[in-house]
Amino acid sequence: MTGGRLLIRRILIGLAVTAYTLFVVGSLAYSYLLMERTVNMATGPITSYSNDVGRKLDTWLKDNGVSSNLIVRENSLSVIEEVNAFGEFLQDPNDLNLGFVAQSVDASRYPDVVSLGSIASLPLLIFARSELDIGDLAGKKVSIGVPGSDVNHLMTQIIDSYGFTSDLEVRSDPTDVGVEQLLSGDVDAVAILDSLRAPIIAELAGNPDLKIVNLARNAALAFEIGYIQPATIPASFIDLAKRLPAEPVSTVAVDLTVIANKYLDEPNVLLIAKQLTQLDSRMRLPSDVKSYPNTEGSQFPISAVAREYYINGIPLLYKVFPDSLIAWLWIPLARVVTVTFFIWAALRYVFPFISNLTNPSAISRRALARLERRQREGKPLSRRQTQHLKRVVAAIEARKVDPDQETMERALSLLGQTDSVVP
């Protein structure tokens, strides 16, 4: 091989080794920096079911050595946006990576959000200061939650579906503020989307001055809106001893889904999924026929890690090794090994094939060794192999390729000759 070609080859090999080293270092850095170990979650109001679940998750994670932060945020749309943005480069480490959502959104706008499954079906309850039907709310003042919240999103669609948008005086205050306004008489009704076992529900249902509004034609309403289901709350289901409610209530319900950023650390996803399977079944509607956590019909892609856990339980790897070892070492090393295998396969099979296509007069030492082994085994060369060897010898003689005397001698030996040949 000439000096110039040897220099170029060494430069290319150096660049390849440098690129591979940077990949290995980058993979480890990715595991440390991007696969976030701190869980930052947002829940609904402190009286909500999502907050109850969030507090249990927070305690569970901390008991298992995971850093966890919990904040209350009623605007779940902003939670989705922040969870989606978590994987962006140089993001704030305090950005959210876990949340709860019970409204319909365009999931294609949030490609980095995955679902860990729905955990309950939350009924919509409209508490009013007198016994009203949904049609009787026309001309009344109704608090429907802050813009972007699940209850605000749903109530806006319901008001539009019933056709009295212009007849209502809508208040878009936080749910706790709406409840205070209802109790003080500043509004006529307040809408709440929550579990029947939430403390605020029992408190309002037990208030003799308040009634729960029936949603007439709830099946048709659910069909029109699409992502909700008709629901009936049986008599006495909220409080059996106090017989609350006194009569069955027709309403609609929405699935509450746990969402996460797809870069959330795999061991943390497993811990969260495990806790979600331990939730109190009494927090659900009696009409629920699904088992929870439920991964069917989710508007977001289901986390592969969570789905696998719900089907098969804790992976064997996590039963053998500590979570931290898997997250910080095993996963990045598995990534490196996988890429190394593909690089090896490319060098072993693809590049020689391309080289033969682009330079039919070239032949590798490995190819010569294979042909020599074939000859020792008493197998004759094929016509194609013979023609290729002749082209190699002719190219070396004409100096179209590097003048490699050893290659020529081995090629001639395979051809059964000692002198040059003309193809």
For each residue, the residues with C-beta under 8 A, 3 or more apart:
1: 5 6 9 402 404
2: 5 6 402
3: 6 7
4: 7 8
5: 1 2 8 9 402
6: 1 2 3 9 10
7: 3 4 10 11
8: 4 5 11 12
9: 1 5 6 12 13
10: 6 7 13 14
11: 7 8 14 15
12: 8 9 15 16
13: 9 10 16 17
14: 10 11 17 18
15: 11 12 18 19
16: 12 13 19 20
17: 13 14 20 21
18: 14 15 21 22
19: 15 16 22 23
20: 16 17 23 24 343
21: 17 18 24 25
22: 18 19 25 26
23: 19 20 26 27 336 339
24: 20 21 27 28 336
25: 21 22 28 29
26: 22 23 29 30
27: 23 24 30 31 332 335 336
28: 24 25 31 32 332
29: 25 26 32 33
30: 26 27 33 34 35 332
31: 27 28 34 35 327 328 331 332
32: 28 29 35 328
33: 29 30
34: 30 31 87 263
35: 30 31 32 263 264 265 266 327 331
36: 86 93 97 261 263 264 265
37: 66 67 265 268 327
38: 66 67 68 69 93
39: 57 61 66 67 68 69 97 98 264 268 272
40: 68 69 71 94 95 96 97 98
41: 54 57 58 68 69 70 71 96 97 98 99
42: 54 70 71 72 73 76 79 82 96 98 99 100
43: 48 50 51 53 54 55 70 71 72 73 99 100
44: 48 49 50 51 72 73 74 76 100 149 150 175 194
45: 48 51 72 74 174 175 176
46: 51 72
47: 51 175 176 194 198 199 200
48: 43 44 45 51 52 175 194 195 198
49: 44 52 53 120 122 194 195 197 198 256 283
50: 43 44 53 54 100 256
51: 43 44 45 46 47 48 54 55 72
52: 48 49 55 56 195 198 283
53: 43 49 50 56 57 100 119 258 276 279
54: 41 42 43 50 51 57 58 70 100
55: 43 51 52 58 59 70
56: 52 53 59 60 275 279
57: 39 41 53 54 60 61 68 98 272 275
58: 41 54 55 61 62 68 69 70
59: 55 56 62 63
60: 56 57 63 64 271 275
61: 39 57 58 64 66 67 68 268 271 272
62: 58 59 65 66 67 68
63: 59 60
64: 60 61 271
65: 62
66: 37 38 39 61 62 268 271
67: 37 38 39 61 62
68: 38 39 40 41 57 58 61 62
69: 38 39 40 41 58 94
70: 41 42 43 54 55 58
71: 40 41 42 43 96
72: 42 43 44 45 46 51
73: 42 43 44 76 78 79
74: 44 45 145 146 148 149 174 175
75: 78 79 146 147 148 149
76: 42 44 73 79 80 99 100 101 102 103 148 149 150
77: 80 81 103 105 148 149 153
78: 73 75 81 82 148
79: 42 73 75 76 82 83 96 99 100 101 259
80: 76 77 83 84 99 101 105 110 113 259
81: 77 78 84 85 110
82: 42 78 79 85 86 95 96 99
83: 79 80 86 96 97 98 99 110 112 113 259 260 261
84: 80 81 109 110 111 112 113 261
85: 81 82 88 91 95 112
86: 36 82 83 91 95 96 97 112 261 263 264
87: 34 91 112 261 262 263
88: 85 91
89:
90:
91: 85 86 87 88 95
92: 95
93: 36 38
94: 40 69
95: 40 82 85 86 91 92
96: 40 41 42 71 79 82 83 86 99
97: 36 39 40 41 83 86 260 261 263 264
98: 39 40 41 42 57 83 258 259 260 261 264 272
99: 41 42 43 76 79 80 82 83 96 258 259 260
100: 42 43 44 50 53 54 76 79 256 257 258 259
101: 76 79 80 105 150 256 257 259
102: 76 122 150 193 254 255 256 257
103: 76 77 150 153 154 227 254
104: 153 226 227 299
105: 77 80 101 109 110 299
106: 109 110
107: 110 113 299 300 301
108: 111
109: 84 105 106
110: 80 81 83 84 105 106 107 113 300
111: 84 108
112: 83 84 85 86 87 261 262 263
113: 80 83 84 107 110 259 260 261 262 300
114: 259 260 261 262 300 301 302 303 306
115: 118 257 258 259 260 295 298 299 300 301 302 303 306
116: 257 258 259 260 269 272 273 276 293 302 303 306
117: 257 258 273 276 292 293 294 295 298 302 306 310
118: 115 121 255 256 257 258 290 292 293 294 295 298
119: 53 256 257 258 276 279 292 293 294
120: 49 195 255 256 279 283 284 285 288 292
121: 118 229 231 253 254 255 256 284 285 287 288 290
122: 49 102 150 193 194 195 253 254 255 256
123: 193 194 196 231 233 251 252 253 285
124: 151 154 155 158 191 192 193 215 228 251 252 253 254
125: 191 192 193 194 201 204 212 249 251
126: 134 137 142 189 190 191 192 212 213 215 251
127: 182 189 190 192 204 205 210 211 212 213
128: 131 132 137 140 188 189 210 211 212 213
129: 182 185 188 189 209 210 211
130: 188 211
131: 128 211
132: 128 136 137 140 189 211 213
133: 136 213 214 216
134: 126 137 158 162 213 214 215 216
135: 138 162 164 216
136: 132 133 140 213
137: 126 128 132 134 140 142 164 168 188 189 213
138: 135 164 167 168
139: 167 168 169
140: 128 132 136 137 168 169 188 189
141: 168 169 171 186 187 188 189
142: 126 137 155 168 169 170 171 187 188 189 190 191
143: 171 172 173 175 177 178 181 182 187 189 190 191
144: 151 152 155 156 159 170 171 172 178 190 191
145: 74 149 150 151 152 155 172 173 174 175 178 191 193
146: 74 75 149 152 172 173 174
147: 75 152 172
148: 74 75 76 77 78 152 153
149: 44 74 75 76 77 145 146 152 153 175
150: 44 76 101 102 103 122 145 153 154 193 254
151: 124 144 145 154 155 175 191 192 193
152: 144 145 146 147 148 149 155 156 172
153: 77 103 104 148 149 150 156 157
154: 103 124 150 151 157 158 191 193 225 228 252 254
155: 124 142 144 145 151 152 158 159 191
156: 144 152 153 159 160
157: 153 154 160 161 225
158: 124 134 154 155 161 162 215 221 225 252
159: 144 155 156 162 164 165 168 170
160: 156 157 163 165
161: 157 158 221 224 225
162: 134 135 158 159 221
163: 160
164: 135 137 138 159 167 168
165: 159 160 168
166:
167: 138 139 164
168: 137 138 139 140 141 142 159 164 165
169: 139 140 141 142
170: 142 144 159
171: 141 142 143 144 178 181 187
172: 143 144 145 146 147 152
173: 143 145 146 177 178 181
174: 45 74 145 146 177 178
175: 44 45 47 48 74 143 145 149 151 178 179 190 192
176: 45 47 179 180
177: 143 173 174 180 181
178: 143 144 145 171 173 174 175 181 182 187 190 191
179: 175 176 182 183 190 192 200 204
180: 176 177 183 184
181: 143 171 173 177 178 184 186 187 190
182: 127 129 143 178 179 185 186 187 188 189 190 204 210
183: 179 180 207
184: 180 181
185: 129 182
186: 141 181 182
187: 141 142 143 171 178 181 182 190
188: 128 129 130 137 140 141 142 182
189: 126 127 128 129 132 137 140 141 142 143 182 213
190: 126 127 142 143 144 175 178 179 181 182 187
191: 124 125 126 142 143 144 145 151 154 155 178
192: 124 125 126 127 151 175 179 200 201 204
193: 102 122 123 124 125 145 150 151 154 254
194: 44 47 48 49 122 123 125 198 200 201
195: 48 49 52 120 122 198 201 283 284
196: 123 201 233 237 238 283 285
197: 49 201 202 280 282 283
198: 47 48 49 52 194 195 201 202
199: 47 202 203
200: 47 179 192 194 203 204
201: 125 192 194 195 196 197 198 204 205 238
202: 197 198 199 205 206 238 239 244
203: 199 200 206 207
204: 125 127 179 182 192 200 201 207 210
205: 127 201 202 210 212 238 239 244 245
206: 202 203 239 242 244
207: 183 203 204 210
208:
209: 129
210: 127 128 129 182 204 205 207
211: 127 128 129 130 131 132
212: 125 126 127 128 205 233 245 249
213: 126 127 128 132 133 134 136 137 189
214: 133 134 249 250 251
215: 124 126 134 158 218 221 250 251 252
216: 133 134 135 250
217: 220 221
218: 215 221 222 230 231 250 251 252
219: 222 223 230
220: 217 223 224
221: 158 161 162 215 217 218 224 225 228 230 252
222: 218 219 225 226 228 229 230 252
223: 219 220 226
224: 161 220 221
225: 154 157 158 161 221 222 228 252
226: 104 222 223
227: 103 104 254 299
228: 124 154 221 222 225 252 253 254
229: 121 222 252 253 254
230: 218 219 221 222 250 251 252 253
231: 121 123 218 250 251 252 253 285 287
232: 248 249 250 251 287
233: 123 196 212 237 238 245 248 249 251 285
234: 237 248 286
235: 243 245 246 247 248
236: 239 240 242 243 244 245 246
237: 196 233 234 240 245 286
238: 196 201 202 205 233 244 245
239: 202 205 206 236 242 243 244
240: 236 237 243
241:
242: 206 236 239
243: 235 236 239 240 246
244: 202 205 206 236 238 239
245: 205 212 233 235 236 237 238 248 249
246: 235 236 243
247: 235
248: 232 233 234 235 245
249: 125 212 214 232 233 245
250: 214 215 216 218 230 231 232
251: 123 124 125 126 214 215 218 230 231 232 233
252: 123 124 154 158 215 218 221 222 225 228 229 230 231
253: 121 122 123 124 228 229 230 231 285 287
254: 102 103 121 122 124 150 154 193 227 228 229
255: 102 118 120 121 122 294 297
256: 49 50 100 101 102 118 119 120 121 122
257: 100 101 102 115 116 117 118 119 298 299 300
258: 53 98 99 100 115 116 117 118 119 272 276 293
259: 79 80 83 98 99 100 101 113 114 115 116 300
260: 83 97 98 99 113 114 115 116 264 269 272 303
261: 36 83 84 86 87 97 98 112 113 114 264
262: 87 112 113 114 303
263: 34 35 36 86 87 97 112
264: 35 36 39 86 97 98 260 261 268 269
265: 35 36 37 268 269 327
266: 35 269 270 305 326 327 331
267: 270 271 318 323 324 326 327
268: 37 39 61 66 264 265 271 272
269: 116 260 264 265 266 272 273 303 305 306
270: 266 267 273 274 305 306 309 314 315 318 323
271: 60 61 64 66 267 268 274 275 323
272: 39 57 61 98 116 258 260 268 269 275 276 306
273: 116 117 269 270 276 277 293 303 305 306 309 310
274: 270 271 277 278 309 314
275: 56 57 60 271 272 278 279
276: 53 116 117 119 258 272 273 279 292 293
277: 273 274 293 310
278: 274 275
279: 53 56 119 120 275 276 283 292
280: 197 283
281: 284 292
282: 197
283: 49 52 120 195 196 197 279 280
284: 120 121 195 281 288 292
285: 120 121 123 196 231 233 253 288
286: 234 237
287: 121 231 232 253
288: 120 121 284 285 292
289:
290: 118 121 294 296
291: 294
292: 117 118 119 120 276 279 281 284 288
293: 116 117 118 119 258 273 276 277 306 310
294: 117 118 119 255 290 291 297
295: 115 117 118 298 302 306 307 310
296: 290
297: 255 294
298: 115 117 118 257 295 301 302
299: 104 105 107 115 227 257
300: 107 110 113 114 115 257 259
301: 107 114 115 298
302: 114 115 116 117 295 298 306 307
303: 114 115 116 260 262 269 273 306 307
304: 307 308
305: 266 269 270 273 308 309
306: 114 115 116 117 269 270 272 273 293 295 302 303 309 310
307: 295 302 303 304 310 311
308: 304 305 311 312 315
309: 270 273 274 305 306 312 313 314 315
310: 117 273 277 293 295 306 307
311: 307 308
312: 308 309 315
313: 309
314: 270 274 309 318 319
315: 270 308 309 312 318 319
316: 319 320
317: 320 321 326 330
318: 267 270 314 315 321 323 326
319: 314 315 316
320: 316 317
321: 317 318 325 326 330
322: 325 326
323: 267 270 271 318 326 327
324: 267 327 328
325: 321 322 328 329 330
326: 266 267 317 318 321 322 323 329 330 331
327: 31 35 37 265 266 267 323 324 330 331
328: 31 32 324 325 331 332
329: 325 326 332 333
330: 317 321 325 326 327 333 334
331: 31 35 266 326 327 328 334 335
332: 27 28 30 31 328 329 335 336
333: 329 330 336 337
334: 330 331 337 338
335: 27 331 332 338 339
336: 23 24 27 332 333 339 340
337: 333 334 340 341
338: 334 335 341 342
339: 23 335 336 342 343
340: 336 337 343 344
341: 337 338 344 345
342: 338 339 345 346
343: 20 339 340 346 347
344: 340 341 347 348
345: 341 342 348 349 350
346: 342 343 349 350 351
347: 343 344 350 351
348: 344 345 352
349: 345 346 352 353
350: 345 346 347 353 354
351: 346 347 354 355
352: 348 349 355 356 364 366 367
353: 349 350 356 357
354: 350 351 357 358
355: 351 352 358 359 362 364
356: 352 353 359 360 362
357: 353 354 360
358: 354 355
359: 355 356 362 401
360: 356 357 388 391
361: 391 392 394 395 400 401
362: 355 356 359 392 395 401
363: 367 368 388 389 392 407 411
364: 352 355 367 368
365: 368 369 407
366: 352 369 370
367: 352 363 364 370 371
368: 363 364 365 371 372 407 410 411 414
369: 365 366 372 373
370: 366 367 373 374
371: 367 368 374 375 381 385 389 414
372: 368 369 375 376 410 413 414
373: 369 370 376 377
374: 370 371 377 379 381
375: 371 372 378 379 381 414
376: 372 373
377: 373 374
378: 375
379: 374 375
380:
381: 371 374 375 385 386 389 414
382: 385 386
383: 386 387
384: 387 388
385: 371 381 382 388 389
386: 381 382 383 389 390 415
387: 383 384 390 391 423
388: 360 363 384 385 391 392
389: 363 371 381 385 386 392 393 411 414 415
390: 386 387 393 394 415 421 422 423
391: 360 361 387 388 394 395 423
392: 361 362 363 388 389 395 396 401 407 408 411
393: 389 390 396 397 408 411 412 415 420 421 423
394: 361 390 391 397 398 420 421 422 423
395: 361 362 391 392 398 400 401
396: 392 393 399 400 401 402 403 404 407 408
397: 393 394 408 420
398: 394 395
399: 396 403
400: 361 395 396
401: 359 361 362 392 395 396 404
402: 1 2 5 396
403: 396 399
404: 1 396 401 407 408
405: 408 409
406: 409 410
407: 363 365 368 392 396 404 410 411
408: 392 393 396 397 404 405 411 412
409: 405 406 412 413
410: 368 372 406 407 413 414
411: 363 368 389 392 393 407 408 414 415
412: 393 408 409 415 417 418 419 420 421
413: 372 409 410 416 417 418
414: 368 371 372 375 381 389 410 411
415: 386 389 390 393 411 412 421
416: 413
417: 412 413 421
418: 412 413
419: 412
420: 393 394 397 412
421: 390 393 394 412 415 417
422: 390 394
423: 387 390 391 393 394
